[in-house]
């Protein structure tokens, strides 16, 4: 690990004032950042410890939604009775990720910002445009079994590893931040992440020093069925090869509304309105589910060892829709 | 810097990069916690911080100066074993023993999570938790045992959790002098 200076922020205002300086990183749970610092993939010169800031509560808003403090540990969020009752897909996604020890420490904000587990991002002996911009992508022609089939570029095919973020994308969560100048903004989770394009090292729209302070969940969808289905290489404690987060309401046999997001397929928690349009307002049937899968995978591109993800995503989506609709 | 570990105060000057695990092992002589992968994958370093199980290898010592920290040394000692330590001995819940301190600290934290009603990935109903082998396996998946003593680890945890129906290997831990 490279040497850094350490300071504990006394307030969010103090944290953002410090956070914009070059080489500065916020640290909360640290479960991903310290892992990367040990491997010198992340080499901050200064850590600003935000872990003691009072951003660790889950509060009900007057509009009926929930505001989740950015420092709420993943464990607490998953076990919160209000989350279980109203946003089961989020509890399920959190519980499908990491281990008990990691969930106890990992924060909600940090989970959103965790880095890819691409083998080549982690291997400092190999070129990687995300870790060392301009050095090339080793994964495109390399061992890419766990990597993306949607939203890739010729510079990067990394996947976003979070389960939680996939559920939040299906729930239309909003990320609340505080910028270095103290200004706050609200970012729809669908706008938080950027596709890799030519700059895979830039993963979000956050500015230097911008701090996630909370995540807002909108009013829960009444009468919805929730599902988080994760396909992985081990039964527990493994990243998703493919995952589906779904929130669906039915009107008799017709799909009244659907929110579907996907993990393991792209560089961000993936959501495509065309997938939902293929089933909403139509009788739930394998024919419309197949059309949804066609829409999801129309532009899918495999890179050899991850080709299997395309049929796997298709089957996982169809199985998920059968479960969500009861067909 | 100052820490409270196992109810005792410690003071040491350490590099800011020092993890909680290295602090305990290399600076404070608390070598019960083990370093396996050093990346949060194996669980051998598991400690209880503020009563919650965490990976001490992914924790900076400097960040935990205000916390109540418990290591395997604080759970029990020879002649005064924690019920889980005692159960691990009697059920032969280990072979080489390297992962055992982490397994036991993790199990202590895990049983507390169950008591709080926290569900797991394998809970069919997230509002009702009934501990069985599948639940224990899922909840302990952050602790690897390369000797694969898992069946006996599960039996030891079942006994302490009060869902025991399996005979231990030994009548008492004293049979091997623990």
Interface residues (C-beta under 8 A of the other chain):
Chain A: X1 X3 X4 X5 X6 X8 X27 X30 X31 X34 X35 X38 X49 X51 X52 X75 X78 X79 X81 X84 X85 X88 X91 X92 X95 X96 X98 X99 X100 X101 X102 X104 X105 X235 X236 X237
Chain B: X15 X16 X17 X19 X38 X39 X40 X43 X46 X52 X53 X54 X55 X58 X59 X60 X62 X63 X66 X106 X109 X110 X113 X116 X117 X118 X119 X120 X121 X123 X126 X127 X137 X138 X139 X140 X141 X142 X143
